[in-house]
Amino acid sequence: MTDKPDNARQLLEQARIALKYNDRQAARRLAQQATRADPGLKDAWLLMAELSHDSAKKAYLEQAARIPADQSTPLAVESNQVTSSQGKSTRVTPGNSNFPSQVSSLPPVGPKPKRSYLFPILAVALLSLITIVALLAWILLPVQQTVSAVDHSSQRVVGNLLKPSLTPTNTPEPTLTATATFTPEPTWTEIPEVASTSIYQIPALIPTPEIPENVSGSERWIDVDLTKQRTYAFEGDILIRTFIVSTGTQYYPTVTGQYYIYVKYRYDDMSGPGYYLPDVPYTMYFYKGYSLHGTYWHSNFGVPMSHGCVNLSIPDSEWLFNWASVGTLVNIHY
C-alpha cells in the first residue's frame, strides 16, 4: 500500500460505498487503511469514529479535531441500505476487489438467517447434569469403599455404626530405633528489592543488556528479550521499568534486530489467518505489521502466544505507549 493522498481518498470513497450497502466491517477496514495511507485525511478519522465502539470513538474524534478543516472533504454517507424498485433491500460484500460504481450492478442478497440458540442451551444443560452426577459419584464412592473395607474379624457393622468385636486381636508393640540426623541451618542470600514502577540502577545480579551503539546519553529505548519473555524500558543505561510479555510462537516467530517505532495508534484493528481483533489498544508499530500493543483476549503473559507481535497487559501497554514516541528504538533479541 502506498501513502499517496490520492490513494487514501480512493480508499475513503470505497469505505463510504461499503457503508452505503450496510457492510460496516468492510467500511471500517477501508477507512483504517485510508488513515494509514494519509494520517492527515480528516474525513477518514471521522468515519472511523462513526464505525467504532464508544471506547474508541472519542480517540478518533480527538484525532480528527487536530487536523485543519481545509484537509477534509465532504463526508456524505447515505442510508445504510438501498431499496430496489420491488421494495427489497440489497447488500454488497466487497471482499478483496473494488466496489462497483453502479448500484444496479449489485446482486440482491437476502437477510441473514436468525441464529438458533436452542442447541447450545440443551448442550449446556446436558453438560451440567453430567457434571452433577459425576460429582455425586465422586463423593459417595469413597464412603462405600470405606465401609466395605472393614475387617470383619475385628469389627462388625451394625447399621451405620462400627462397633468393636468381642474377639481379641494381638497387635505387636512397635520397636523404637533412635537415629541421629543433622540438619544444616539455611543460609540466607539477600536479594535487593526492586519496585516495578520506580527508576533504579540495574543490580549486579541482573545481566545488563548490551546498549546499542546508536543510543547516546539518556536516550529512551526499548529492549525485548524473547528468551525470558521480558520487555525493558531504558533511559541510556538506566532501567526504568520491566514488563512480562508474550511474543510470537515457533510458527509465527517475532523478528529480531533493531527497529524504530514508525506509527502509534490509540486503537487499531488487527486481522490475519483465522483471527480478527477490533480496537486493539495502545498499538505501536516498529516493523511492517509487527507491533507492541495491549492485549484483552488472554492473560497468559510470560508464554509465547502471539502471531509475532509483543503482547503486553493493557495497563503496561498504556504506560509504555505514553512513555515511548515515534522514533524510539526497539532492540529485539534472544
C-alpha positions, 0 to 999 in steps of 0.5 A, a space after each residue: 500500500 502506498 501513502 499517496 493522498 490520492 490513494 487514501 481518498 480512493 480508499 475513503 470513497 470505497 469505505 463510504 460505498 461499503 457503508 452505503 450497502 450496510 457492510 460496516 466491517 468492510 467500511 471500517 477496514 477501508 477507512 483504517 487503511 485510508 488513515 494509514 495511507 494519509 494520517 492527515 485525511 480528516 474525513 477518514 478519522 471521522 468515519 472511523 469514529 462513526 464505525 467504532 465502539 464508544 471506547 474508541 470513538 472519542 480517540 478518533 474524534 480527538 484525532 480528527 479535531 487536530 487536523 485543519 478543516 481545509 484537509 477534509 472533504 465532504 463526508 456524505 454517507 447515505 442510508 445504510 441500505 438501498 431499496 430496489 424498485 420491488 421494495 427489497 433491500 440489497 447488500 454488497 460484500 466487497 471482499 478483496 476487489 473494488 466496489 462497483 460504481 453502479 448500484 444496479 450492478 449489485 446482486 440482491 442478497 437476502 437477510 441473514 438467517 436468525 441464529 438458533 440458540 436452542 442447541 447450545 442451551 440443551 448442550 449446556 444443560 446436558 453438560 451440567 447434569 453430567 457434571 452433577 452426577 459425576 460429582 455425586 459419584 465422586 463423593 459417595 464412592 469413597 464412603 462405600 469403599 470405606 465401609 466395605 473395607 472393614 475387617 470383619 474379624 475385628 469389627 462388625 457393622 451394625 447399621 451405620 455404626 462400627 462397633 468393636 468385636 468381642 474377639 481379641 486381636 494381638 497387635 505387636 508393640 512397635 520397636 523404637 530405633 533412635 537415629 541421629 540426623 543433622 540438619 544444616 541451618 539455611 543460609 540466607 542470600 539477600 536479594 535487593 528489592 526492586 519496585 516495578 514502577 520506580 527508576 533504579 540502577 540495574 543490580 549486579 545480579 541482573 545481566 545488563 543488556 548490551 546498549 546499542 551503539 546508536 543510543 547516546 546519553 539518556 536516550 529512551 529505548 526499548 529492549 525485548 528479550 524473547 528468551 525470558 519473555 521480558 520487555 525493558 524500558 531504558 533511559 541510556 543505561 538506566 532501567 526504568 521499568 520491566 514488563 512480562 510479555 508474550 511474543 510470537 510462537 515457533 510458527 509465527 516467530 517475532 523478528 529480531 534486530 533493531 527497529 524504530 517505532 514508525 506509527 502509534 495508534 490509540 486503537 487499531 484493528 488487527 486481522 490475519 489467518 483465522 483471527 480478527 481483533 477490533 480496537 486493539 489498544 495502545 498499538 505501536 508499530 516498529 516493523 511492517 505489521 509487527 507491533 507492541 500493543 495491549 492485549 484483552 483476549 488472554 492473560 497468559 503473559 510470560 508464554 509465547 502466544 502471539 502471531 509475532 507481535 509483543 503482547 503486553 497487559 493493557 495497563 503496561 501497554 498504556 504506560 509504555 505507549 505514553 512513555 515511548 514516541 515515534 522514533 524510539 528504538 526497539 532492540 529485539 533479541 534472544 
